[in-house]
C-alpha cells in the first residue's frame, strides 16, 4: 500500500519509508517531516508496491524494514541496489543486529539501526549516511573493528551460518508460517522450501521439523522481547 504525499520542496531530502506496520510509517513520517531539511515523499508496505512507488517518486533516501510481506527487506535491498546503485538505504529493523547487520551491509545497506533505538537516532543515521558515512551502533562498530584487527573470528550467533534465503525461511517459520504459505510468499515451490528447511536443520544441528519450528519460534520471541 502506498500513501501519496505533497510535492517535495527542492531544498529538502526526499525520504521513502518501507515498513509493513502502518503505525511505524506514520510515526516516522511525522517525525521526519518536522525537520527543515527532510521530508517523506512516499510509503510502501511491501517489495512490489515499494518498487513501483520508488520508480514514480525518485526519492533521495530509503528507510527499509527487513520484515515485509512476501520477499523480505534483504531481497528488496539487493533489487534496489541493482536498480539504483547510488540510492542510500538505512535498514530500520526489530531484528538483532548481530544476526542481520553484517549481511545487510553486504547486500548494499548504508546503515543499520534497531527499532528499539530512540527516534532521534534515526535522524542521526540519515544525516550520517547523507554525508557519505556508514551508520552502525557503537557495539557493532567495535565488533567489526576487532574482526578487522584480529582477523575473521567464528560468529557467536549460530544464525550467521545461514544464507540470506535460509534466514528468511527461518524467520517465516518463527512467525508461524507453514511450508505452503512460505512457498507462496517467496514465489518458490514447496520442494524448494523443504530443501531450505533441511539445510537450516543441518546448520543449526536440529534433528527434525518439530525442533526447527520450536527453535525458530523461540528466536522470534526473544527478538520481540529484546
N, C-alpha and C positions, 0 to 999 in steps of 0.2 A: 504494500500500500504506500502511495506517495502522497505527500502534502505539498500543494502548490503554495508558493510564498511570494512576497512582494519583490519587485525588481531590485537587484542589488545596487548599492552605491559603488561607483568605480573606485572609490578610495578604500573600500573595505574588502578584507579577505573573505571569500565565499566558502563556507564550510558545509559539507554534506554529511548527514547523520544516517548510519545504518545500524539498526537495532530492532529486534523483534518484540520489544516491550514498548508500547506507546508512551507509557508514563516516563520511561527513561529518556526517550527522544524529546518529549515535551519539556522535561526539566532541564536537559542540556540546552535546548533551543532558547528557553527563557534566559538562562544564564549567559550563553554566548551572545545573544542579541543585545544584552546590556553593555557590551564592550564597544568602545568607539571605533575600533579597527577590525572588528569581526562581525559576521552575520551568517545565519543559517540560510542557505539558498534552496535546501530541499531535504527530504527524508525518505527512507525506504525501510521495509521490514524484512526483506529477503534479497537473495542474489539477483534473481531475474528482474524484479522491479528496480533494484538499485542500478543495474547496468543501463537500463533504458533511461532512467531519470538522470544519471550522470552524463550520458550522451547528450541529453537535452539542456542540462543546466551548466555544464562545464565548470565544476567547482574548482577552487584553488587548493582545497584540503578536504580529506575524508577522515571521519571518525568511525571506526568499524568494530562491531562486536564479533566474537568468534561464534557464539551460539546463535544460529539462524535456522529457520525452517528450510528444509532441503539442503543443498550444498552449504557447508559451513563457511565461516569467515576466512579461514585459511585458503580454501579453494577460491573464494571470491577475490581474495588478495592477490593470488597468483594471476588471475584473469585481469585484474586491474593493472597489475604491473606490466603485463604483456601489452595491454591496450594503451595505457597511459604511463609510460615509464618514468615520467618526471612528476607525477601526482603524489604529493606527500600523504601518507596514511598512518594514522595513530590507532593502534589497537586498544580498545577500552573493553575489558572483559572481567567477568566474575572468576574466570579460571586462574588458578595459581600460576604465577609467572615461572616458577621452577619447571613446570611441565610444558608451557606454551610459548614463553617469551623468545627463547632462542630459535625455535622453529619458525616463529612469526618473523623474526629478523631475517632468517634465511629465505623466507618466502617473499621478502621485499618490504616489510614494515619499517617505518622510520622511528617507531617508538612503541612502547607497551606500558600500559598503566591499568591497575586493577580498579574495579568499581568501588572497592572499599575505601579508596583514597578520597580525600576532600575534593570537592568540585573545583576549587582553586587550582589544584594540581593539574587538572585537565587544561586549563588556560595556560599554565606554565609550560606544559608539554607541547601544546600547539605552538606557542611562541618560540620555544627551543627549536622545534623542527623547522619552522618557517625561516629561522636564521641559518639553517643548514646543518644543525646538530642532530644527533640521535638522542632520544629521551628514554632513560631507563631508571628504575628505582636505584637508590644508593646500594641496597643489598645485592641486586643483580649485577650492577656495575662492578662491585667489589669481587663478586664470584668470577665474573668473566675475566677480570684483570688477573686474578690468581691463576686461572686456567692458562692465560697467555704467558705469564711469567714461569709457571712451573710445568707447563705442557699439559696436554689433554689428560683429564682425570676421569675416572668412571663416574657417571652421574649417580647421585644418590636416589633420584626418583626413578623407580622401575618403568614408569610410563615413557621415559626417554628412549626406551628400546623400541617403541612402536613407531611405525611410519606415520606420516600425517593422516593417511586414509584409515589406517588401523586405529589411530587415536580418535578419529571422527566416528567410526563404528562403535568403538568402546564407549564414547560419550553418549551416543544414542541408546546403547544398551542400558547405560546407567539412568537414562531418562525414562526407561520402561518400554522402549520400542522393541517389537519383535522382529524376526528376520524379514518377513514380507514387508513390514512397514519401513524398515531401514532400506530395503532394496528399492521400494517405490520412491522414497525421499532422495536417494542418491542416484536414481535412474540407472541401476545396475540389476543383474539377475540375482535370484536368491542363492544360486550356487557361488556367485562371486562373494556375497556377504558371508556365506558359510566358510569360504576359503579365508577371508579376513579373520573370522572368529577363530578358526583353527590356528592361524599364525599368532593371534593375541594370546590364546591359551598356552601355546608353546613358549612364547617370550616371557610370559608372566608366571610360568610354572603352575598353571591351573589344570586340574585333572579332567574337568568336564564342564558342560554348559551351565550347570547349576552354580558351580564355583565362579564361573565367569560372570554370570548375572549378579551374584552376590557381591563380588569384588567391585564391579562397575557401579552398582548402586551405592555401596559404602563410600566409594571415591567421590561420587556425585554429592552425597550428603555431607561429606567432610568439607568439600569446597563451598557448599552453601552455608555451612556453619562457621567457615573461617572468618 
